[in-house]
Amino acid sequence: MSTSHEKPHIVYVDANASSLTQFRSLGLLERLGSIGVLTVHNGTPESAADYVSMVGSAQVVIVGGTLPDEVLSSAPRLALVAYVGQGASNFINLRLAQDRGIHVANTPEYGNSAVAEHVIALLFSVARRTPQGDRHVRAGLWRPFPSGMEISGKTAGLIGYGGIGSHVAKLLGALGMKVLAWNRTPVIDEDSNVEFSSLPEIFERSDMVSLHLALNEQTHGFITGELLDRLRPGAMVINTARSELIEKFALEDRLEKGLLSAGLDVFGQEPPERNDRLLSLENVVLTPHQGYNTPQAFSAMATMVVENIENFLQGKDFHRTSL
């Protein structure tokens, strides 16, 4: 990797003013500078060629957005990509990285509380039509306005029961909802009143389904149109995980027919195209992938990025992303 006389070159390839402020306030830039030669590029590079040029012969790259395949294919000394976030598979070609012997680190569970609270925000926004009511009043209107739905006593289904899903379960239970859950691997949660069940049963019994799966080759398109059709009319789908977990256009088709409602913080393309079907629907609440975006969550995430790099360079365990 490097000799005792040579510090590894670390490049933050797409920093922005907000992230740099956080890194600096936490002393993280100094920590990186103490273990390597740090270069920071402010702003997203305009082309793959720019990325390649900026990375050069660096051994470590920090990236918060998409890292072009050209970097993975051509960077001669690249050994670690430290992703600023959790869903690295959406932005980095993990198979190519693996084939090239490049490790990819991420920051799991940094935003459990932040994302879980955003799930609740979307739930209330959809159930009580809060955004529509705001627009209604601003337009000088008052009555009539469609009634909302009380969530106490209703049933919520959680697809995925990791750090975020289990936190959501506690919040939903406190709100008086019955909570069902499904997880890819068995879970024992002795402190919870959650009922674990099969996917078909969860969709058939739930008034609201919230997605909390990691996106990978096994979960891409995992929520099919057939599963969505098992939901009772008017049920809600909340997605703060990844858009690609749902079969392409399956949710949009059912939303357009008025069969379901939804609260979405993630999209297939971010930001969505101006002609995206979702933008014209009144039975959907949309937010700009902001579930994780709190100062507390970003501080935890940024610290974990630096810890991943430190541990990797010292030959210790780090948060490794796999296919």
Secondary structure, DSSP 8 states (H G I E B T S, - for coil): ---TT---EEEEEEE-HHHHHHHHHTTHHHHHHHHSEEEEEES--SSHHHHHHHHTT-SEEEESS---HHHHHH-SS--EEEESSS-GGGTS-HHHHHHTT-EEE--TTTTHHHHHHHHHHHHHHHHTTHHHHHHHHHTT--S--------TT-EEEEE--SHHHHHHHHHHHHTT-EEEEE-SS----TT---EE--HHHHHHH-SEEEE----STTTTT-B-HHHHTTS-TT-EEEESS-GGGB-TTHHHHHHHTTS-EEEES--SSSS--TT-GGGG-TTEEE--S-TT-SHHHHHHHHHHHHHHHHHHHTT----B---
